[in-house]
Amino acid sequence: MDWKIELVPVPVSDVDASKRFYVDQVGFNDDFDERIDETLRFVQLTPPGSACSVVIGPGTTDMVPGTQRIQVVVPSAADARQHLVDHGVAASEITPLEWGTFVYFSDPDGNQWSLQELPAIPPTLPSDL
């Protein structure tokens, strides 16, 4: 049985400013934006190539803005960092670690994102029979 994460809430204080940040600067897809009623606005945004989206908007979470932490795998930490910097996002320097190469950034509310380039995995050799 497969279990797939579909949606992660990201608490924000200004939905329109956050939507512009994630779409125009970070490069997320703008999937859905609808006010369901006076207490719920559902804004779904998806990182390019991801099967999991984030949701922002009043009524989508009771978390405090700036408290969410999310880690995303990217093909190249250097390319991801360059994209962020080119679009005006303050991104950390590249941090190489044993378990991957990382770049960090925060959204306008302080929600923290870690972008991880996975380390190369050596090919598996056939076992001796």
Disulfide bonds with the S-S distance in Angstrom:
none
